[in-house]
Amino acid sequence: MAAYVDLFARSDLATTRAAIDVPVLAITGTEDAPHFARMAVEPAIRAVYPDAVVEEIPAAGHYPMQETP
């Protein structure tokens, strides 16, 4: 899981993704695995998408759309 989050820090990916000019919303759940917790995900997302909005859903794990509809 950590490798997935670390993928955002790769310089080639960051360069490619930075060229995309669309709003970015990253969602995490308070009950998700530590590698996907907001504290782990937000810095990686913001390194590529500085204006991204990162939201955390209470009582949700990795699938908040199913766990907290």
C-alpha positions as CSV (number, residue, x, y, z in Angstrom):
1,M,0.0,0.0,0.0
2,A,2.8,2.4,0.8
3,A,4.2,1.9,-2.7
4,Y,0.8,3.1,-4.2
5,V,1.0,6.3,-2.1
6,D,4.7,6.7,-2.9
7,L,3.8,6.5,-6.6
8,F,2.6,10.1,-6.5
9,A,6.1,11.3,-5.4
10,R,7.8,9.9,-8.5
11,S,9.2,12.8,-10.5
12,D,8.0,11.5,-13.9
13,L,4.4,11.0,-12.6
14,A,4.5,14.4,-10.9
15,T,5.5,16.1,-14.1
16,T,2.9,14.3,-16.2
17,R,0.1,14.8,-13.7
18,A,0.9,18.4,-13.0
19,A,0.0,19.2,-16.6
20,I,-3.6,18.3,-15.9
21,D,-5.6,21.4,-15.2
22,V,-8.8,20.0,-13.5
23,P,-10.1,20.2,-9.9
24,V,-8.8,17.3,-7.7
25,L,-10.7,15.9,-4.8
26,A,-9.0,13.2,-2.7
27,I,-11.2,11.3,-0.2
28,T,-9.9,9.3,2.8
29,G,-11.7,7.6,5.6
30,T,-10.9,7.8,9.3
31,E,-10.9,4.0,9.5
32,D,-8.8,3.3,6.4
33,A,-5.4,1.6,6.6
34,P,-2.6,3.9,7.8
35,H,-1.0,4.1,4.4
36,F,-4.2,5.6,3.1
37,A,-4.9,7.9,6.0
38,R,-5.2,11.6,5.4
39,M,-1.8,12.3,7.0
40,A,-0.1,9.9,4.5
41,V,-2.1,10.8,1.4
42,E,-2.4,14.5,1.7
43,P,1.3,15.4,1.3
44,A,1.7,13.0,-1.7
45,I,-1.4,14.4,-3.4
46,R,-0.4,18.0,-2.8
47,A,3.1,17.4,-4.2
48,V,1.4,16.8,-7.5
49,Y,-1.8,18.8,-7.2
50,P,-1.1,21.8,-4.9
51,D,-4.6,23.0,-5.1
52,A,-6.3,19.7,-4.4
53,V,-9.0,19.4,-1.8
54,V,-8.5,16.5,0.6
55,E,-11.5,15.5,2.7
56,E,-11.8,12.8,5.4
57,I,-15.0,10.9,5.9
58,P,-15.7,9.9,9.6
59,A,-16.3,6.2,10.3
60,A,-15.3,5.2,6.8
61,G,-12.6,2.9,5.6
62,H,-11.3,2.4,2.1
63,Y,-14.7,2.3,0.5
64,P,-16.6,5.3,2.0
65,M,-19.2,5.3,-0.8
66,Q,-20.3,1.8,0.3
67,E,-19.6,2.1,4.0
68,T,-21.2,5.5,4.6
69,P,-23.6,6.1,1.8
